[in-house]
């Protein structure tokens, strides 16, 4: 299972993630929860996945994070612990 690659994101993906952070009203405490999860070098499945943080969801495909969803939006793929 791959690890998320935050440092090799394309400019377009980075901009999309930043835009979604604003649109989805991700709070500083949400970002702290995301950072703590990232520090553990989580492995994610090959293919579509999501991580539910309770107040928001991070969705990706393989080692690439792709978007943030609000807590009530329905994600695609396998849930990551």
Secondary structure in CASP SS format (residue, H / E / C, confidence):
PFRMAT SS
TARGET T0000
AUTHOR 0000-0000-0000
METHOD secondary structure of the structure
MODEL  1
X C 1.00
X E 1.00
X E 1.00
X C 1.00
X C 1.00
X C 1.00
X C 1.00
X C 1.00
X C 1.00
X C 1.00
X H 1.00
X H 1.00
X H 1.00
X H 1.00
X H 1.00
X H 1.00
X H 1.00
X H 1.00
X H 1.00
X H 1.00
X H 1.00
X H 1.00
X H 1.00
X C 1.00
X C 1.00
X C 1.00
X C 1.00
X H 1.00
X H 1.00
X H 1.00
X H 1.00
X H 1.00
X H 1.00
X H 1.00
X H 1.00
X H 1.00
X H 1.00
X H 1.00
X H 1.00
X C 1.00
X C 1.00
X C 1.00
X E 1.00
X E 1.00
X C 1.00
X C 1.00
X C 1.00
X E 1.00
X E 1.00
X E 1.00
X E 1.00
X E 1.00
X C 1.00
X C 1.00
X C 1.00
X E 1.00
X E 1.00
X E 1.00
X E 1.00
X E 1.00
X E 1.00
X C 1.00
X C 1.00
X E 1.00
X E 1.00
X E 1.00
X E 1.00
X E 1.00
X E 1.00
X E 1.00
X C 1.00
X C 1.00
X C 1.00
X C 1.00
X C 1.00
X C 1.00
X C 1.00
X E 1.00
X E 1.00
X C 1.00
X C 1.00
END
